[in-house]
Amino acid sequence: MTIRLWVLNGPNLNLLGEREPEIYGTTTLAEIEAACRAVATLAGAALDFRQTNHEGVLVDWIQEARKGADALVINPAGLSFRSIPVFDALKLLAIPIVEVHVSNIHARDELHRHSIVSRAATAVICGAGAFGYVLGLLAAVRLLGRTIPGLPEPFRSGLGRTPRPR
């Protein structure tokens, strides 16, 4: 059975590559999407990749993921730090949720240091740049108990017990 991976992106991520490259790098969201599609293909997974600048749209998509996705990778961007509606929507999901941030939010200013949505996530990846999305998809596949053919043995065996979603 084909697994369904969703990647949802919040406000201003459509400007990756242009906006504050000293923090977020020069990789565009289109380049990230292409990398995610390549990973999904290797995993034999279907990928739904979306971005919005609107909180309500992101909440609608998260609710839609309840029936449409087997795992969710999400970068809520600025909504990570203040959005109770995004947090509440994520709590409704019974699937693995991997929260991704391009920058290391823990090393940022006080406003960008604490993601409230992390409490709803199964795993959090931050500070790995655009590659964090690839790591997020690999983690999502592993959290579903699957692996990607061709990976070296330590990655296929999972390096131990696979954590359960929340």
N, C-alpha and C positions, 0 to 999 in steps of 0.2 A: 504494500500500500504506500502510495506517495505521501510523504509528510508535507504539511502546509506551514511554511515559515512566513511570518509577517515582520516587516521592518517599518516602524512608524517613527516619523520625525516631526518635531515641534517647530515653533517659531524661529525664524531667521536662519534656519539651516539651509534654506535655498540659496543663501549668500555665502556658503562655505567657499573658501578659495579667494574671496574678496574681503570679507569682514574680518578684521583683526587677525591677520595672518600670523602675527607674533604669538597669538594664543591658540588659534585653531588650525594653523598651517595653510598650505596653498592647494590642497586637494579639494576638488569640487564635489558637490553632492552627486552629480552625474557620474563622476569617477568612482565614488563609493558604491553607488547602485550597480555599476558594471562589475565591481569586485564581488559584491554580494551575489549577483546573478551567477558569476563563475563558481562561487562556493556552493550555491544551491544546486547547480548543475552537477557538480562533483558528488554532492550528497544525494542526488536523485530526488530532490525536493522541489516543490512548487514555491515560488517566491512572490509575495505581494509587497511592494515597496512604495511608501507614500510619504508625503510631506505636506504640512499645513501650517499656516500662521495663526490659526484660530482655535482657541481652547475648546469650544463646543464641538467643532469638527473632530478634533483629536479624541474627545470623549465618545462621540458617536462611533468612531473607528474602533476604539478599545472595546466598546460594547459589541460591535459587529464581530470582533475577534473571538468572542465567546463561542460562536458556532463555526467560524470560518478558518480558524488557525489552530494548529497543534502546538505552536510555540510562538512567543512574541519577543522580538528585539525592539527596544524603544529608546529613543533619545528625546526626552520631553523638552530638552533645551531649557530655556528660562522658566518654563512651567514646572520644572523639577522642584523649584525652591518655594513655590507659593500656591500651587494649584491643588486644593482639596478635591475638586471634581475629578481631576485626572487620577489622583491617589485613590479615591473611592471607586472609580471605574475599574482600576487595576485590581483592587481587592476582590472584585467579582469573578475574576478569571481563575479557572482551575487548571491552567496550563503553565508550563515554565515561562517565566518572564525574565529577560536579561536586559537590564538597564545599561545603556552605553553613554559615555561622555567622551568627547574628543580630548578635552583638557583634563588635567588632574584637578577636579573640583576641590579636593581636600587641601590643595596648596594655593587656592585662589583667595580673593578677598572675602570678607565675612558674608557678604550678600550671596556669593556663589559657592559657599562651602558646604552647605548641608541640604541634601536632597531629601525632601519628605517622601517622595515616591519610592525611595530605596526600601522602605519598610514593606512595600508590596512586592518587591522583586525577589526572584529566586537567586539571582547573581547580579553583581555590579562590576562593570569594567570601565575604568576611567584612566585617562592620561596616556593611552597608547596611540593617540592620534587617530587618523582615519582607519588604521589597522584594527582599532577596537571593534569596528563593525564586523570584521572577519572573525575576530576572536569571539564576539557575541554570537554569531551564527554557529561557529564550531561548538560553543558551549550549549546552545539551544539543541543542536542535534544530539549531543552527548546526554543532555538532561532528558531527552526523549528515549534514551537507551539505545540509540543508533550510533553508527560510526560512518566515516567516509572511507570508501575503498581506496587503498593505496597509501594510507597514512602509515607511518612506522608503528610497530607493535605497541610501544607504550601508550600511544594515543588510541589504538583500537581497543586495548583492554581497559581503558578509562583511568589508568593510574589509581586504581582502588575503587572503592564504593562510589556509585553515582548518587549525589544528593537527591532527595525527593523535593519536588516543588513544595512551596509553603503549605 
